[in-house]
Amino acid sequence: MALLDILEFPDPRLRTKAKAVKNVNDGIRTLVDDMLETMYEAPGIGLAATQVNVHQRVVVIDVSEEKNQPLVLINPTYEVIEGEQEYDEGCLSVPGYYETVSRSEKILLKATDRDGNTFEMQCDELLAICVQHEIDHLNGILFVDHISKLKRERIKAKLVKAHKAELKSRR
Ligand code: NI
């Protein structure tokens, strides 16, 4: 297993639309294991392959308190069932910033698991938010795209400044 580097906003690679996984093979399972390790280490409750610069439709999630219920989603899609909910979202690719985003409350998730079996699952509350947030990543969309342009630009400017300071300190 290996820790993977997480891309940070406004890195243009986060805008890549990921391709469908054709075969759930050992390469994909290694990616899943590395993504889980990276997510738990961060720590975060979800990670999309896009965030580690792998542009395939793979997501890992664990919204459990004990961090012992990993959910692996390959080629995930969802249908809205009903409702709306608001939550202060954050993202490992937008470190340190939290903004209120409105999402569907109840969704029907369809995906393939790490053994290549398809499954369906009804999701609500935090899990529903997380699934929508991570599938956004696979389409090159970040949570900051759901807030005002003014707020987004402010976060962008601060992160660009922070990245420059970090580069300087490494020289
Ligand atoms: Ni995210």
py3Dmol code that shows the C-alpha trace and the ligand (Angstrom):
import py3Dmol

protein = """\
ATOM      1  CA  MET A   1       0.000   0.000   0.000  1.00  0.00           C
ATOM      2  CA  ALA A   2       1.112   3.540  -0.616  1.00  0.00           C
ATOM      3  CA  LEU A   3       0.076   7.053   0.268  1.00  0.00           C
ATOM      4  CA  LEU A   4      -0.858   9.073  -2.810  1.00  0.00           C
ATOM      5  CA  ASP A   5      -0.393  12.818  -3.384  1.00  0.00           C
ATOM      6  CA  ILE A   6      -3.657  14.754  -3.399  1.00  0.00           C
ATOM      7  CA  LEU A   7      -4.101  17.493  -6.015  1.00  0.00           C
ATOM      8  CA  GLU A   8      -5.272  20.840  -4.666  1.00  0.00           C
ATOM      9  CA  PHE A   9      -7.575  23.484  -6.142  1.00  0.00           C
ATOM     10  CA  PRO A  10      -7.040  25.279  -8.513  1.00  0.00           C
ATOM     11  CA  ASP A  11      -4.904  22.538 -10.114  1.00  0.00           C
ATOM     12  CA  PRO A  12      -6.349  22.138 -13.640  1.00  0.00           C
ATOM     13  CA  ARG A  13      -5.975  18.340 -13.483  1.00  0.00           C
ATOM     14  CA  LEU A  14      -8.903  18.336 -11.018  1.00  0.00           C
ATOM     15  CA  ARG A  15     -11.047  19.392 -13.996  1.00  0.00           C
ATOM     16  CA  THR A  16     -10.421  16.156 -15.910  1.00  0.00           C
ATOM     17  CA  LYS A  17     -13.476  14.007 -16.628  1.00  0.00           C
ATOM     18  CA  ALA A  18     -12.642  10.462 -15.539  1.00  0.00           C
ATOM     19  CA  LYS A  19     -13.110   7.455 -17.826  1.00  0.00           C
ATOM     20  CA  ALA A  20     -15.188   4.395 -16.990  1.00  0.00           C
ATOM     21  CA  VAL A  21     -13.331   1.387 -15.582  1.00  0.00           C
ATOM     22  CA  LYS A  22     -13.630  -1.464 -18.096  1.00  0.00           C
ATOM     23  CA  ASN A  23     -12.152  -4.237 -15.977  1.00  0.00           C
ATOM     24  CA  VAL A  24     -11.993  -4.471 -12.211  1.00  0.00           C
ATOM     25  CA  ASN A  25      -8.530  -6.040 -12.143  1.00  0.00           C
ATOM     26  CA  ASP A  26      -5.645  -6.133  -9.658  1.00  0.00           C
ATOM     27  CA  GLY A  27      -4.466  -2.717 -10.858  1.00  0.00           C
ATOM     28  CA  ILE A  28      -7.817  -1.205  -9.875  1.00  0.00           C
ATOM     29  CA  ARG A  29      -7.789  -3.062  -6.540  1.00  0.00           C
ATOM     30  CA  THR A  30      -4.304  -1.698  -5.774  1.00  0.00           C
ATOM     31  CA  LEU A  31      -5.557   1.810  -6.627  1.00  0.00           C
ATOM     32  CA  VAL A  32      -8.549   1.265  -4.291  1.00  0.00           C
ATOM     33  CA  ASP A  33      -6.261   0.112  -1.437  1.00  0.00           C
ATOM     34  CA  ASP A  34      -3.933   3.080  -1.899  1.00  0.00           C
ATOM     35  CA  MET A  35      -6.872   5.485  -2.067  1.00  0.00           C
ATOM     36  CA  LEU A  36      -8.348   4.053   1.160  1.00  0.00           C
ATOM     37  CA  GLU A  37      -5.023   4.394   2.940  1.00  0.00           C
ATOM     38  CA  THR A  38      -4.640   7.967   1.654  1.00  0.00           C
ATOM     39  CA  MET A  39      -8.206   8.882   2.701  1.00  0.00           C
ATOM     40  CA  TYR A  40      -7.849   7.456   6.244  1.00  0.00           C
ATOM     41  CA  GLU A  41      -4.436   9.096   6.676  1.00  0.00           C
ATOM     42  CA  ALA A  42      -5.611  12.565   5.542  1.00  0.00           C
ATOM     43  CA  PRO A  43      -8.127  12.098   7.297  1.00  0.00           C
ATOM     44  CA  GLY A  44     -11.162  12.378   5.061  1.00  0.00           C
ATOM     45  CA  ILE A  45     -14.543  10.695   4.554  1.00  0.00           C
ATOM     46  CA  GLY A  46     -14.263  10.345   0.776  1.00  0.00           C
ATOM     47  CA  LEU A  47     -11.720  10.394  -2.031  1.00  0.00           C
ATOM     48  CA  ALA A  48     -12.120  10.251  -5.811  1.00  0.00           C
ATOM     49  CA  ALA A  49      -9.369   8.928  -8.112  1.00  0.00           C
ATOM     50  CA  THR A  50      -9.378  12.315  -9.874  1.00  0.00           C
ATOM     51  CA  GLN A  51      -7.937  13.827  -6.681  1.00  0.00           C
ATOM     52  CA  VAL A  52      -4.890  11.554  -6.873  1.00  0.00           C
ATOM     53  CA  ASN A  53      -4.451  12.296 -10.583  1.00  0.00           C
ATOM     54  CA  VAL A  54      -5.843   8.962 -11.783  1.00  0.00           C
ATOM     55  CA  HIS A  55      -8.623   9.670 -14.241  1.00  0.00           C
ATOM     56  CA  GLN A  56     -10.733   6.547 -13.859  1.00  0.00           C
ATOM     57  CA  ARG A  57     -14.171   6.349 -12.248  1.00  0.00           C
ATOM     58  CA  VAL A  58     -13.181   5.086  -8.803  1.00  0.00           C
ATOM     59  CA  VAL A  59     -14.312   6.464  -5.419  1.00  0.00           C
ATOM     60  CA  VAL A  60     -13.732   5.405  -1.824  1.00  0.00           C
ATOM     61  CA  ILE A  61     -15.922   6.552   1.074  1.00  0.00           C
ATOM     62  CA  ASP A  62     -16.182   5.891   4.800  1.00  0.00           C
ATOM     63  CA  VAL A  63     -18.626   8.043   6.757  1.00  0.00           C
ATOM     64  CA  SER A  64     -18.660   5.739   9.821  1.00  0.00           C
ATOM     65  CA  GLU A  65     -17.551   7.062  13.234  1.00  0.00           C
ATOM     66  CA  GLU A  66     -15.170   4.139  13.746  1.00  0.00           C
ATOM     67  CA  LYS A  67     -13.700   4.391  10.245  1.00  0.00           C
ATOM     68  CA  ASN A  68     -14.308   0.703   9.678  1.00  0.00           C
ATOM     69  CA  GLN A  69     -16.928   0.716   6.908  1.00  0.00           C
ATOM     70  CA  PRO A  70     -15.053   1.365   3.670  1.00  0.00           C
ATOM     71  CA  LEU A  71     -17.272   1.715   0.619  1.00  0.00           C
ATOM     72  CA  VAL A  72     -15.704   1.178  -2.807  1.00  0.00           C
ATOM     73  CA  LEU A  73     -17.556   2.636  -5.782  1.00  0.00           C
ATOM     74  CA  ILE A  74     -16.437   1.824  -9.306  1.00  0.00           C
ATOM     75  CA  ASN A  75     -18.306   3.545 -12.161  1.00  0.00           C
ATOM     76  CA  PRO A  76     -20.824   5.023  -9.676  1.00  0.00           C
ATOM     77  CA  THR A  77     -24.018   6.757 -10.815  1.00  0.00           C
ATOM     78  CA  TYR A  78     -27.074   7.860  -8.901  1.00  0.00           C
ATOM     79  CA  GLU A  79     -30.690   8.853  -9.306  1.00  0.00           C
ATOM     80  CA  VAL A  80     -32.333  11.444  -7.118  1.00  0.00           C
ATOM     81  CA  ILE A  81     -35.127   9.997  -4.991  1.00  0.00           C
ATOM     82  CA  GLU A  82     -36.264  13.091  -3.133  1.00  0.00           C
ATOM     83  CA  GLY A  83     -35.535  16.118  -1.016  1.00  0.00           C
ATOM     84  CA  GLU A  84     -32.801  18.643  -0.451  1.00  0.00           C
ATOM     85  CA  GLN A  85     -30.306  19.125   2.353  1.00  0.00           C
ATOM     86  CA  GLU A  86     -27.624  21.666   3.175  1.00  0.00           C
ATOM     87  CA  TYR A  87     -24.257  20.876   4.712  1.00  0.00           C
ATOM     88  CA  ASP A  88     -20.951  22.673   5.324  1.00  0.00           C
ATOM     89  CA  GLU A  89     -18.772  20.719   2.918  1.00  0.00           C
ATOM     90  CA  GLY A  90     -15.035  20.478   2.867  1.00  0.00           C
ATOM     91  CA  CYS A  91     -12.650  18.649   0.525  1.00  0.00           C
ATOM     92  CA  LEU A  92      -9.137  17.258   0.755  1.00  0.00           C
ATOM     93  CA  SER A  93      -8.434  19.158  -2.491  1.00  0.00           C
ATOM     94  CA  VAL A  94      -9.609  22.442  -0.941  1.00  0.00           C
ATOM     95  CA  PRO A  95      -7.876  22.173   2.446  1.00  0.00           C
ATOM     96  CA  GLY A  96      -9.056  24.379   5.282  1.00  0.00           C
ATOM     97  CA  TYR A  97     -12.233  25.711   3.672  1.00  0.00           C
ATOM     98  CA  TYR A  98     -15.848  24.805   4.407  1.00  0.00           C
ATOM     99  CA  GLU A  99     -18.902  26.221   2.657  1.00  0.00           C
ATOM    100  CA  THR A 100     -22.613  25.408   2.682  1.00  0.00           C
ATOM    101  CA  VAL A 101     -23.716  23.378  -0.325  1.00  0.00           C
ATOM    102  CA  SER A 102     -27.216  22.184  -1.179  1.00  0.00           C
ATOM    103  CA  ARG A 103     -27.569  18.562  -2.368  1.00  0.00           C
ATOM    104  CA  SER A 104     -30.271  15.960  -2.860  1.00  0.00           C
ATOM    105  CA  GLU A 105     -31.373  14.360   0.391  1.00  0.00           C
ATOM    106  CA  LYS A 106     -32.120  10.827  -0.735  1.00  0.00           C
ATOM    107  CA  ILE A 107     -30.504   9.090  -3.717  1.00  0.00           C
ATOM    108  CA  LEU A 108     -30.296   5.647  -5.278  1.00  0.00           C
ATOM    109  CA  LEU A 109     -26.637   4.784  -5.830  1.00  0.00           C
ATOM    110  CA  LYS A 110     -25.589   2.238  -8.468  1.00  0.00           C
ATOM    111  CA  ALA A 111     -21.982   1.081  -8.663  1.00  0.00           C
ATOM    112  CA  THR A 112     -19.586  -1.836  -9.040  1.00  0.00           C
ATOM    113  CA  ASP A 113     -17.643  -3.129  -6.013  1.00  0.00           C
ATOM    114  CA  ARG A 114     -13.975  -4.190  -5.752  1.00  0.00           C
ATOM    115  CA  ASP A 115     -14.895  -7.744  -6.822  1.00  0.00           C
ATOM    116  CA  GLY A 116     -16.556  -6.499  -9.992  1.00  0.00           C
ATOM    117  CA  ASN A 117     -20.136  -7.047  -8.789  1.00  0.00           C
ATOM    118  CA  THR A 118     -22.746  -4.372  -9.417  1.00  0.00           C
ATOM    119  CA  PHE A 119     -24.936  -3.218  -6.542  1.00  0.00           C
ATOM    120  CA  GLU A 120     -27.591  -0.649  -5.676  1.00  0.00           C
ATOM    121  CA  MET A 121     -27.939   1.165  -2.396  1.00  0.00           C
ATOM    122  CA  GLN A 122     -30.271   3.824  -1.090  1.00  0.00           C
ATOM    123  CA  CYS A 123     -28.308   6.644   0.561  1.00  0.00           C
ATOM    124  CA  ASP A 124     -29.360   9.572   2.714  1.00  0.00           C
ATOM    125  CA  GLU A 125     -27.859  12.096   5.150  1.00  0.00           C
ATOM    126  CA  LEU A 126     -24.054  12.430   5.094  1.00  0.00           C
ATOM    127  CA  LEU A 127     -23.539   9.392   2.861  1.00  0.00           C
ATOM    128  CA  ALA A 128     -25.810  10.880   0.177  1.00  0.00           C
ATOM    129  CA  ILE A 129     -23.864  14.160   0.333  1.00  0.00           C
ATOM    130  CA  CYS A 130     -20.541  12.359   0.129  1.00  0.00           C
ATOM    131  CA  VAL A 131     -21.585  10.226  -2.863  1.00  0.00           C
ATOM    132  CA  GLN A 132     -22.743  13.317  -4.780  1.00  0.00           C
ATOM    133  CA  HIS A 133     -19.554  15.220  -3.865  1.00  0.00           C
ATOM    134  CA  GLU A 134     -17.282  12.368  -5.004  1.00  0.00           C
ATOM    135  CA  ILE A 135     -19.143  11.702  -8.266  1.00  0.00           C
ATOM    136  CA  ASP A 136     -18.798  15.439  -8.955  1.00  0.00           C
ATOM    137  CA  HIS A 137     -15.002  14.970  -8.688  1.00  0.00           C
ATOM    138  CA  LEU A 138     -15.114  12.266 -11.394  1.00  0.00           C
ATOM    139  CA  ASN A 139     -16.786  14.843 -13.637  1.00  0.00           C
ATOM    140  CA  GLY A 140     -14.201  17.535 -12.862  1.00  0.00           C
ATOM    141  CA  ILE A 141     -16.502  19.423 -10.498  1.00  0.00           C
ATOM    142  CA  LEU A 142     -15.519  20.691  -7.035  1.00  0.00           C
ATOM    143  CA  PHE A 143     -17.768  21.749  -4.149  1.00  0.00           C
ATOM    144  CA  VAL A 144     -16.569  25.327  -4.633  1.00  0.00           C
ATOM    145  CA  ASP A 145     -18.346  25.268  -8.014  1.00  0.00           C
ATOM    146  CA  HIS A 146     -21.621  25.138  -6.057  1.00  0.00           C
ATOM    147  CA  ILE A 147     -20.959  28.366  -4.111  1.00  0.00           C
ATOM    148  CA  SER A 148     -20.805  31.997  -5.273  1.00  0.00           C
ATOM    149  CA  LYS A 149     -18.083  33.045  -7.689  1.00  0.00           C
ATOM    150  CA  LEU A 150     -16.925  35.672  -5.208  1.00  0.00           C
ATOM    151  CA  LYS A 151     -16.377  33.080  -2.471  1.00  0.00           C
ATOM    152  CA  ARG A 152     -14.752  30.654  -4.925  1.00  0.00           C
ATOM    153  CA  GLU A 153     -12.310  33.272  -6.210  1.00  0.00           C
ATOM    154  CA  ARG A 154     -11.411  34.255  -2.644  1.00  0.00           C
ATOM    155  CA  ILE A 155     -10.600  30.640  -1.731  1.00  0.00           C
ATOM    156  CA  LYS A 156      -8.651  30.229  -4.985  1.00  0.00           C
ATOM    157  CA  ALA A 157      -6.518  33.327  -4.319  1.00  0.00           C
ATOM    158  CA  LYS A 158      -5.717  32.178  -0.778  1.00  0.00           C
ATOM    159  CA  LEU A 159      -4.765  28.658  -1.886  1.00  0.00           C
ATOM    160  CA  VAL A 160      -2.600  29.956  -4.761  1.00  0.00           C
ATOM    161  CA  LYS A 161      -0.796  32.182  -2.242  1.00  0.00           C
ATOM    162  CA  ALA A 162      -0.360  29.268   0.174  1.00  0.00           C
ATOM    163  CA  HIS A 163       1.004  27.008  -2.593  1.00  0.00           C
ATOM    164  CA  LYS A 164       3.532  29.687  -3.619  1.00  0.00           C
ATOM    165  CA  ALA A 165       4.708  30.104  -0.016  1.00  0.00           C
ATOM    166  CA  GLU A 166       5.054  26.319   0.267  1.00  0.00           C
ATOM    167  CA  LEU A 167       7.141  26.103  -2.925  1.00  0.00           C
ATOM    168  CA  LYS A 168       9.379  28.929  -1.709  1.00  0.00           C
ATOM    169  CA  SER A 169       9.959  27.272   1.642  1.00  0.00           C
ATOM    170  CA  ARG A 170      11.053  24.064  -0.124  1.00  0.00           C
ATOM    171  CA  ARG A 171      13.822  25.787  -2.103  1.00  0.00           C
TER     172      ARG A 171
END
"""
ligand_1 = """\
1
NI
Ni -13.659 16.455 -2.384
"""
view = py3Dmol.view(width=600, height=400)
view.addModel(protein, "pdb")
view.setStyle({"model": 0}, {"cartoon": {"style": "trace"}})
view.addModel(ligand_1, "xyz")
view.setStyle({"model": 1}, {"stick": {}})
view.zoomTo()
view.show()
